[in-house]
């Protein structure tokens, strides 16, 4: 039976870590290496990691200076000895059969990556993507489906990978939205990807100190940059994906703009006018796009015709 190395970056998640660990340790698939990477956490996470290692001989603990999520994942990859890799964020948890499910799909289809669906935890409410997806896909189709769903995403955490995919691919250190940066490259490196929307991963969306759920800061711009970077990279090989990447760039622009206008000092934000002008400049594209729902198109039309009205309505909605 092949060994799966499960990499868990740990930073300021003391109240979540044990539940995350237990969900991995109690998997129906037993041949695991559980790598806890203490990324210089200032709380007692490092101590808890050592305590967990005493409970389970499959645990390997790495203590390192803080370098961010990407750096912690990269270090875990370096230390991993399994034939397969999986990533679990330390404030999340997984169903007891997730790794067995992913492994069985990757073996039966001779794939390089196997994916599953996700339960999203929003303010103590569990939601799931209702889209159905099941089958074996090539790189281009896997990228397309992860950009637009349903039943899939660009998260690295609900997947199982052959370790050798990471021989020449690393997480980008210093970037937020690191999953959006790396996943298209991993899909392109894979010949076959088995994708399933069967939900097995529980993803916490509302932890208040998570960088992706905070209000606007400089790192928020990385969401836009990730899709711009990958549009250039991927469309060299798959030019037919240019349109769907453009959609994701405008979606990222809109979501980042919303983060700005949700703040009290949005008018003084140096990026307010820049993002406003970029979105308004793409109004024609957005209105013609097959990817944007009608409601979103009407909101962008409102933004084009009357930015103050859009901002007023959106601030009321975002801050309610």
N, C-alpha and C positions, 0 to 999 in steps of 0.2 A: 504494500500500500504506500503510495507516494506521500511525502511529508509536505504539509502546508505551513508556511511561515506567515503568521498573522502579526502585522506591524501596527502598534498602537502608540502614536505620539501622545505624550502626557504633559500638560501645562495648565496649572490652575483649574483643575477639574476634580478636586478632592471629593466633592459631594456626589460625583457621577461615576468615578472610576471603578469602584467595587462592583456596581451593577453591570457596567460594561465588561469587566473582567469575567464575572461569573457567566455571562451569556456566551463568552468564548470558551471558557474552561469546560462548560457543560455541553458542548457540541456533540452531536451524534457521531461526527467524524472525529476520531480520537488521535490520529497521528499528526499532532500539531506541535509547532514551535511558536510560543507566544512571546513576542518581543515587545517589551515595555520600554519606550524611550523617554526617560525623564529629561525633558528639554530645559533643564535649569529652573524648574518650577519653584517659585519662592514660598509656597505653602508646604504642607506635609505630604505632597504627592510622592516625592522621592522615597520617603520612609514607607509609605503604603505599598509602593512597588516592591520594595524589598520584602515586606511582610507577605505579599501575594506570592512571591517566588518561593517562600518557605512552604506554602501550601501545595504547590504544584511543580513537580520537577521539570515540566515542559517549559517553564518560564525562564526567559533570559532578560535581565534588566541592564539597561545602558543608562548611565548618568553622564550628561554632557552639558556644557555651557549653553545658555539659551541662544538658539539660532533661528527659531521660527519653525512653523509646521513643515515646510518643504525640506529644511535641513534635517529635521528629526526623521522624516520619512526616508530620506536618502541614506542616513546613517543606519536605519533599520534594514534597508535593502542590502547594504554592505555586509551586515552581520548575519543575514538570513542564510540558512543552510538547506531550506526546503526546495523542492522542485517547482513549487507553486507559491505565489504570494497573494495575500489579501490584506486590505487596509481597513481598520475600524477606528473611527474617531472616538476618543476616550469619553466623550459626553453622550455617545450613542450606545445602542446595544442591538443584538441580532437574535433572530429566531434560532431555536436549538438545532435545526436541521439546515441552516443556510449553507454552511460550507460543504456538507454532503450533497446538497442539491446542486450547488455550483460545480462541484467536482464531477458528479455523475454526468452532468450535461457536457462538460468540457471533454470528458473521456469518450462518451458515446459518439460525439460528433467530431472528435479529433480536432477540436478548436484550440486557439491560442488564448482566447479570453472567453469567460462565461459571465453573464450578467443576470441580475434578478431585479424585481421591483422593490419599492420603498414605501414604508409607512412614514408619513411626515407628522411629527408631534408639534402642534401649534397651540400654545397656551393650554396645555394639558388635554387637548383634543387630538385624537389620532385620525389623520386623513390619509387617503390612498389614491393614487392615480388610477382612474377607472379604465384607462386604455389597455387594450389587450395586445400582447406581442409575444410571439413564440416562433423561433426558427433560427436557422443558420444563415449568416449573412457575410458578404465580403466587406472589405474595409470601407469602401465608398458608401455602401448602404448603411453600415453601422454608424458612420459619422453623421449621415443625413438623419437617421432615426434618433440619434442622441441629441441633435440640434433642435429637433421639432417634435419628438415623441409621436404619439403618447406611449407610456409604459417604459420609457428609458430616459437616461440623463447623462450628463458629462461628469457626474460624481465618480471618484475613483473607489469609493468605499463599498459599493454594492456589487463588487466584481471579484473574479478570481483570474489570475494571470499566470502564464508560464513565466518563470523567473527570467529566462534569457531575453525576454522583451526589454528588460531594463539594462541590458549590456551597454547600450549607447544612448539611453534616454534617462534623464534625471529630472526631478522636480526643480523648478526655478526658484532659487533661494531669494527671499526678499519680496516676492510677489504675493499679493492677495489673490483669491480666486485661482489658486494654483491648479485645481482640477481642470478648469477650462483651458488652461495653457497646455497641460500635458496629454489629456485624453485623445485629442485628434492624432497626435504623434504615435501613441500606443496603438490606436486602431489602424493606422497606416502600416505599422510594423507587423501587425498580425495578418495572417492570410485568411483566417476564418474566425468569426465571432458568433458564439451562440447567445442569443438574446431572449430573455424571458421576462415578462412583466409580473410573474408570481412574486408577491411582496414577501421579503424575508429580512429586510434591514429597517431598523427604527432610527430615524434621523431627527434629532432635536433642532428645530429651526429658530427657537426664540431665546437661547441663552443670552442674557443681556450684555456680557462682555465679549461676545464673539465679534470678530472684526467685520463679518459679513452681515451682521444684524444691527450694527451701530448706525447712527445717523452719519451724514456725509463726513468723510475725511479724505485725505489724499489717496489712500489705498483704494477708495471706492472707484477710482478711475481705472484700476487694473481690470475690472470687469470689461470695460470697453476695449482696453488695450489687448486683452487676451484674445478677443474675437478678431480684432484687426490683425494681430500677429498670425493667427491661424488661417485667416482668409488668404493672406499672402503665401503661407507655407503650403496649405492643402491644395489650393487651386492651381499650383504649378503642376500637380499630378492629376487633380480632378477639377478642371475648369468649370464643369457643370454644377459644382457646389457653390459657385460665387454668389448666387442669388440668396441662398439660404444663410450663408455667412453674413451677407449684407443685412438680412432681416435681424439676425442676432445682434449685430452691431447697433442697429437702431433701437432694438429692444433694450440693450444695455444702456444706451444714451438716455432713453426715456426713464428707466428705472433709477439711474444715477441722478438725473435731473429731479426726480421726485424726492430723493434723499436730500437734495439741496433745499428745495422749497419747503420741506417739512421743518427746517430750522428757523429760528426766530430772526436770524441775521442774514437770510438768504439773499437779500438785495445787494449786500456788500461782498458776497462770495465771488472770488475772482473767476470762477468757472460758470457762474450763472448765465451770463450773456453768451459765452462760448457754446455751451451745450444747448441753450435756447436757439441760437442761430443754426446750429448743426441740425437740430430736429426739424425746425421750420424749413430748412433747406431741403430736407428729405420728405416733405409733405407729399409731393407727387408720387414718389416711390411707395410710401406707406399706403396711400389711398389705393394704389394699383396692386399692391402685394397680395398674393393668395394666402400668405401666412398670418397676417394680422386680422383678428376678428372685427366685425362691423363696429362694435362699441368702441374699440380702441381707435379705429379710423376716425370716428366722429369726434373723439376727444382730441386727436391730433389736428383735425380740421378746426376745432375750437381754438387750439393753441396757435394755429397759423393766423386765424382771423382776429383773435383777441387774447393775447398772452395774459393780460391782467385778469380776465374772467377765468381762464384756465387755472391760473395760479390760485385764485381765490377759492374756487370750487375744490381743487385738489388739496389745498392746505386744510380745508374744512374736513375733507374725507380722511386724509392721512393722520390728522391730529385728533380725530373723534374717538 
